[in-house]
Amino acid sequence: MEDQSSTSAPSIDPFKLLKIVQNPDGSLTRQSFFPSVSITEEESTGSNAPQLAFFKDIPLNPQNKTFIRLYRPPTPPPNTNHRLPLLIHFHGGGFILFSATSRPFHDACSVKAVKLPAVVLSLEYRLAPEHRLPAAYDDAVETIMWVRDQAMDVNGCDPWLKEYVDFSKCFLIGSSAGGNMVFHAALRALDIDTSPVKIIGLIMNQPYFSGVERTESEKRFVNDRILPLPANDLMWSLALPEGADRDHEFCNPMTADGFLKEKMGRLTRCLVTGHGGDPLIDKQRELVNVLEARGVDVVAEFAEGGCHGIEIFDPLKAEALLKSIKEFVDTCCRCVNYESAAAKSTL
């Protein structure tokens, strides 16, 4: 991608680019980018990614209108001793757009369920500005607690989870704003007894972070066709708490105080992926540096070129990302198996 830096102010209208209109009460009217996949849809017609997994919707918090879309591979594990990891997925969209039912996210979760294989739980969380941060983080933590209650068989366990899932092999996964949610939900989960659920890996694809001070990549791609600076700034202004700027810890945790950085050091193994053509690449690299400095085991994979959300537009990039995720998940699960076997041998 060519250098898109400019010394003049961008002429991009971010509202038109994002296909949103702000109403007098502060809410948004959103024009859909992607079709939504209904729970009654049996086949993935008109999609590049065939519907592979079985899926269903489960209410999470009816008062907040949040729910979970659960996916499982059509072929069950060969025996009950071979249970599957659970991936808790958060979709992207700058905290203001899209849904767990949006076609690209639905298809990606379906493919992961079959190809990894895994059970995938995709959260329909509350969007800003109607529900500013930390509402999305609250919904993410509520999802983790829901999974914990399922594992403990509180008021019964969903049959798919009970039959297929190994609750000691759970992952948080998300792209863009979803990657940001992975980070903040994982930090919050450190203060919660999630047992018997164990979160053993965090997967952040092109995580969505920024700051008041422009990075070199933000300035270089100021007029980026996918995420130009005016759109980035608008989304953060709509997502962050009223009165907060982009150096708020939700947006820029790299400038956080010592307490938050101490918590970062207790995070589990992370996979962070990015592309050189993404305006956010510098902030993603900065995140990796901060995590590694705190002693976190980080697998960082940054490719040349590309753009923000490239896996949505390029099947080859989507396949490469899936391969990286599978390798990371398999490695984390092998470590759990090894540690479990070692613990048993000492008894």
Backbone hydrogen bonds, N-H to C=O, Kabsch-Sander energy under -0.5 kcal/mol:
donor,donor_aa,acceptor,acceptor_aa,energy
4,Q,220,R,-1.6
17,L,13,D,-2.2
18,L,14,P,-2.4
19,K,15,F,-0.6
20,I,15,F,-2.4
21,V,29,T,-1.9
23,N,21,V,-0.5
23,N,27,S,-3.2
26,G,23,N,-2.5
29,T,21,V,-2.9
30,R,28,L,-0.6
31,Q,19,K,-2.7
32,S,30,R,-0.6
37,V,101,T,-2.8
38,S,36,S,-0.7
41,E,38,S,-1.5
45,T,43,E,-1.6
47,S,44,S,-0.9
52,L,50,P,-0.7
54,F,72,R,-2.2
56,K,70,L,-1.9
58,I,68,I,-2.9
60,L,66,T,-2.2
61,N,66,T,-1.2
64,N,61,N,-1.0
65,K,61,N,-0.8
65,K,62,P,-0.6
66,T,61,N,-1.8
67,F,124,E,-0.8
68,I,58,I,-3.1
69,R,122,S,-3.0
70,L,56,K,-3.1
70,L,68,I,-0.6
71,Y,120,V,-2.9
72,R,54,F,-2.2
82,H,79,N,-1.8
83,R,81,N,-0.6
84,L,164,Y,-3.8
86,L,169,K,-2.2
87,L,119,V,-2.7
88,I,86,L,-0.6
88,I,171,F,-3.2
89,H,87,L,-0.7
89,H,121,L,-3.6
90,F,173,I,-2.2
91,H,123,L,-0.5
96,I,93,G,-1.7
97,L,93,G,-1.7
102,S,99,S,-1.4
103,R,35,P,-2.8
105,F,102,S,-0.6
106,H,102,S,-2.7
107,D,103,R,-2.9
108,A,104,P,-2.0
109,C,105,F,-2.2
110,S,106,H,-2.2
111,V,107,D,-2.6
112,K,108,A,-2.2
113,A,109,C,-2.2
114,V,110,S,-1.4
115,K,111,V,-3.2
116,L,112,K,-2.2
118,A,113,A,-2.0
119,V,85,P,-2.4
120,V,71,Y,-1.5
120,V,118,A,-0.5
121,L,87,L,-3.3
122,S,69,R,-3.1
122,S,120,V,-0.5
123,L,89,H,-2.3
123,L,121,L,-0.5
124,E,67,F,-3.0
125,Y,123,L,-1.0
128,A,95,F,-2.9
131,H,127,L,-1.5
132,R,129,P,-0.6
133,L,239,A,-2.8
135,A,132,R,-2.2
138,D,134,P,-2.8
139,D,135,A,-2.3
140,A,136,A,-2.0
141,V,137,Y,-2.6
142,E,138,D,-2.5
143,T,139,D,-1.8
144,I,140,A,-1.9
145,M,141,V,-2.5
146,W,142,E,-2.1
147,V,143,T,-2.4
148,R,144,I,-2.2
149,D,145,M,-2.4
150,Q,146,W,-2.2
151,A,147,V,-2.6
152,M,148,R,-1.8
153,D,150,Q,-1.3
154,V,149,D,-2.9
155,N,153,D,-0.6
156,G,153,D,-1.2
162,K,158,D,-2.9
163,E,159,P,-2.3
164,Y,160,W,-2.3
165,V,161,L,-1.8
166,D,84,L,-3.0
167,F,165,V,-0.7
169,K,166,D,-2.0
170,C,198,K,-2.3
171,F,86,L,-2.7
172,L,201,G,-2.0
173,I,88,I,-2.7
174,G,203,I,-1.9
175,S,90,F,-0.9
176,S,205,N,-2.5
178,G,175,S,-2.5
179,G,176,S,-0.7
180,N,176,S,-1.8
181,M,177,A,-2.2
182,V,178,G,-1.9
183,F,179,G,-1.9
184,H,180,N,-2.3
185,A,181,M,-2.9
186,A,182,V,-2.2
187,L,183,F,-1.8
188,R,184,H,-2.0
189,A,185,A,-2.3
190,L,186,A,-0.9
190,L,187,L,-0.7
191,D,188,R,-1.7
192,I,189,A,-1.6
194,T,192,I,-1.2
197,V,194,T,-2.4
198,K,167,F,-2.4
200,I,170,C,-2.7
200,I,198,K,-0.8
201,G,170,C,-0.9
202,L,269,R,-2.2
203,I,172,L,-3.0
204,M,202,L,-0.6
204,M,271,L,-3.3
205,N,174,G,-2.5
205,N,203,I,-0.6
206,Q,204,M,-0.6
206,Q,273,T,-3.1
208,Y,176,S,-2.0
209,F,207,P,-0.9
210,S,251,C,-1.9
219,K,215,T,-2.1
220,R,216,E,-2.4
221,F,217,S,-2.0
222,V,219,K,-1.0
223,N,4,Q,-0.8
224,D,221,F,-2.1
229,L,222,V,-1.7
231,A,228,P,-0.6
232,N,228,P,-2.3
233,D,229,L,-3.1
234,L,230,P,-2.0
235,M,231,A,-2.5
236,W,232,N,-2.1
237,S,233,D,-2.3
238,L,234,L,-1.7
239,A,235,M,-1.6
240,L,236,W,-2.7
244,A,241,P,-2.3
248,H,245,D,-2.0
251,C,248,H,-1.4
252,N,248,H,-3.3
255,T,252,N,-1.7
256,A,253,P,-1.8
261,K,257,D,-2.0
262,E,258,G,-2.1
263,K,259,F,-1.8
264,M,260,L,-2.1
265,G,261,K,-1.3
266,R,263,K,-1.9
267,L,264,M,-1.8
270,C,297,D,-2.6
271,L,202,L,-2.9
272,V,299,V,-2.6
273,T,204,M,-2.0
274,G,301,E,-2.0
276,G,303,A,-2.6
277,G,305,G,-2.9
278,D,275,H,-1.9
281,I,278,D,-2.1
284,Q,280,L,-2.0
285,R,281,I,-2.4
286,E,282,D,-2.1
287,L,283,K,-2.0
288,V,284,Q,-2.0
289,N,285,R,-2.4
290,V,286,E,-2.3
291,L,287,L,-2.6
292,E,288,V,-2.8
293,A,289,N,-2.1
294,R,290,V,-1.1
294,R,291,L,-0.6
295,G,292,E,-1.5
296,V,291,L,-2.4
298,V,296,V,-0.9
299,V,270,C,-3.2
300,A,298,V,-0.7
301,E,272,V,-2.6
301,E,299,V,-0.5
303,A,274,G,-2.5
303,A,301,E,-0.5
310,I,307,C,-1.5
312,I,309,G,-2.0
313,F,309,G,-0.6
313,F,310,I,-1.0
314,D,310,I,-2.2
318,A,314,D,-2.2
319,E,315,P,-2.2
320,A,316,L,-2.2
321,L,317,K,-2.4
322,L,318,A,-2.3
323,K,319,E,-2.1
324,S,320,A,-2.1
325,I,321,L,-2.5
326,K,322,L,-2.7
327,E,323,K,-2.4
328,F,324,S,-2.1
329,V,325,I,-2.9
330,D,326,K,-2.9
331,T,327,E,-2.2
332,C,328,F,-2.5
333,C,329,V,-2.5
334,R,330,D,-2.3
335,C,331,T,-2.0
336,V,332,C,-1.8
337,N,333,C,-2.4
338,Y,334,R,-2.6
339,E,335,C,-2.7
340,S,336,V,-2.5
341,A,337,N,-2.4
342,A,338,Y,-2.5
343,A,339,E,-2.2
344,K,340,S,-2.1
345,S,341,A,-1.8
346,T,342,A,-0.9
346,T,343,A,-0.6
347,L,344,K,-1.0
